[in-house]
Amino acid sequence: MKHLVRLFGPARDAAGAAEVEVEAATVAELLAALGERYPSLREILAVSAVAVNCEYAQPDQPLAAGDEIAVIPPVSGG
């Protein structure tokens, strides 16, 4: 099943888009597919969180049709 994934900050810059469509059944598969399609994202994905329906998700979490998915890279500031 295909999912629309929102990207923020350096993840958006690395992929060259704010949203991408990826086929995956779990969060882990989603991250693997993103890394395959966008090699420049791999380092960012390794330290990023994934949110599904506005809640942080674990790698083994299944994805369902219509889920709102976001890749959230670490942020810094003061």
C-alpha positions as CSV (number, residue, x, y, z in Angstrom):
1,M,0.0,0.0,0.0
2,K,1.3,3.5,-0.9
3,H,1.6,6.2,1.8
4,L,2.2,9.9,1.6
5,V,5.1,10.8,3.8
6,R,5.8,14.4,4.9
7,L,9.4,15.4,5.3
8,F,10.8,18.3,7.3
9,G,14.0,20.3,7.6
10,P,17.1,18.5,6.3
11,A,15.0,15.4,5.3
12,R,13.0,17.6,2.9
13,D,16.2,19.2,1.6
14,A,17.8,15.8,1.0
15,A,14.8,14.4,-0.9
16,G,14.1,17.6,-2.8
17,A,10.4,17.5,-1.8
18,A,8.2,18.2,1.2
19,E,6.1,15.1,0.5
20,V,6.9,11.8,-1.2
21,E,4.9,8.6,-1.8
22,V,6.3,5.3,-0.6
23,E,4.9,1.8,-0.6
24,A,5.4,0.0,2.8
25,A,3.6,-2.1,5.3
26,T,5.5,-1.1,8.5
27,V,7.5,1.9,9.6
28,A,10.8,-0.1,9.1
29,E,9.8,-0.9,5.5
30,L,9.0,2.8,5.0
31,L,12.4,3.9,6.2
32,A,14.1,1.3,4.1
33,A,12.2,2.3,1.0
34,L,13.0,6.0,1.6
35,G,16.7,5.2,2.0
36,E,16.7,3.1,-1.2
37,R,15.0,5.8,-3.2
38,Y,16.8,8.8,-1.7
39,P,20.4,7.7,-0.7
40,S,21.1,11.2,0.6
41,L,18.4,10.6,3.2
42,R,20.0,7.6,4.8
43,E,22.1,9.4,7.4
44,I,19.2,11.7,8.3
45,L,16.8,8.7,8.6
46,A,19.1,7.0,11.0
47,V,18.7,9.8,13.6
48,S,15.1,10.8,12.8
49,A,11.8,10.0,14.4
50,V,8.7,8.8,12.5
51,A,5.3,9.9,13.5
52,V,2.1,8.1,12.5
53,N,-1.1,10.0,13.0
54,C,0.7,12.5,15.2
55,E,2.3,9.9,17.6
56,Y,5.8,8.7,17.5
57,A,6.0,5.2,16.0
58,Q,8.2,2.2,16.5
59,P,9.8,0.4,13.5
60,D,7.5,-2.6,13.8
61,Q,4.3,-0.5,13.8
62,P,2.1,-1.5,10.9
63,L,0.8,1.2,8.5
64,A,-2.8,1.5,7.4
65,A,-4.5,3.3,4.5
66,G,-4.9,7.0,5.2
67,D,-2.3,7.2,8.0
68,E,-0.6,10.6,8.3
69,I,3.1,9.9,8.3
70,A,6.0,12.3,9.0
71,V,9.7,12.0,9.2
72,I,11.0,14.3,11.9
73,P,14.8,15.0,12.0
74,P,16.4,16.1,15.2
75,V,16.3,19.8,15.8
76,S,18.7,22.1,17.6
77,G,18.5,25.6,18.8
78,G,18.5,27.6,21.9
